[in-house]
Amino acid sequence: MTAAGVRRGGLVTFGEAMGRITADQIGLLDFSGTFTLSVGGAESNVAVAAARLGADVTWAGRLGRDSVGDLIERRLRTEGVRSRITRDDGFTGLMVCSRRTNAGIRVDYHRSGSAGSRLTRDDVGEDLIRQAAVLHVTGITPALGETARATTLWAVRTARAAGVTVSVDVNYRSKLWPAQEAVPVLRELVAQADIVFAGPDETALVLGAEDASVQDQEPLALARALAALGAREAIVKDGPRGCAAVIDDHEYVRAAVPVETVDPVGAGDAFVAGYLVERLAGSDAETRLTTATRTGAYAVTVPGDCEGLPFRHELDSFAAVDDVTR
């Protein structure tokens, strides 16, 4: 153990990495003449962002034996992310991003039955989990299929048994599974986590979305309620409104960095990566939240899920932020 109580071994995460196809023009998809192919996926975004900030990171997952799978494997290698990849006869999943207007991005998934949806515990491996300092999972992977769900729950239990810090990003996707199916699984993950990240709506979902009083609470109150489920560190991400956190029984509120948004997809993953990198480094709570908000803000100023994420020297020169209050 280090002085900050963080085990050596780096960050380990797993899930489904996908090809991201983005229409280059605003308007109906029918009339977009050009598209950009890049890499997407919550866990691989976290892995790339953390590696660029200097962390030791390993990502595990299944990819198809296809050109998109090849692209993802090359990208992870180039970014310095250690990878444990199983090649599968299924296809590598895709996400299609388009803008009908400049008000926001629509994301459509093509991942049902994909290689990534058939993730198993053998693809991750108990050895990989046990050597980690932090295991990071999201609520997306268990939505992909039965084996992926079982693998996620097994991995979290294995990490806890080994004394490995467990990080969970609720990351609920209504296009992947209905709330009534998701809530019991998400609650189980949150109950076993040391660190929990969630948006306000996701927090309300886990706590009991049918209760209007829960949904109307301020982010700090939601963070308190989330922490009451057992996590030592509960962080509510509230996008352009910043974040609120309860960390080791101390309360924090952080304003967002004011920036012009180019592409909001992947910002939450960047935020998570910034926080976890500083935690691995033994930094205090204020520093973790500062780096998290800066990394998330930086991510929305550039297009793509992970291509434009900042390197440490770029983040260090990014816009200044106000102090954390508590």
Buried (B, 14 or more C-beta within 10 A) or exposed (E): EEEEEBBEBBBBBBBBBBBBBBBEEEEEBEEBEEBEEBBBBBBBBBBBBBBBBEBBBBBBBBBBEBEBBBBBBEBBEEBBBBBBBBBBEBBBBBBBBBBEEEEEBEBEBBBEEBBBBBBEBEBBBBEBBBBBBBBBBBBBBBBBBEBBBBBBBBBBBBBBEBEBBBBBBBBBBEEBBEEEEBBEBBBBBBBBBBBBBBBBBBBBBBBEBEEEEBBEBEBBBBBBBBBEBEBBBBBBBBBBEBBBBBBEEEBBBBBBBEBEBEBBBBBBBBBBBBBBBBBBBEBEBBBBBBBBBBBBBBBBBEBBBBBBBBEEEBBEEBEEBEEBEB
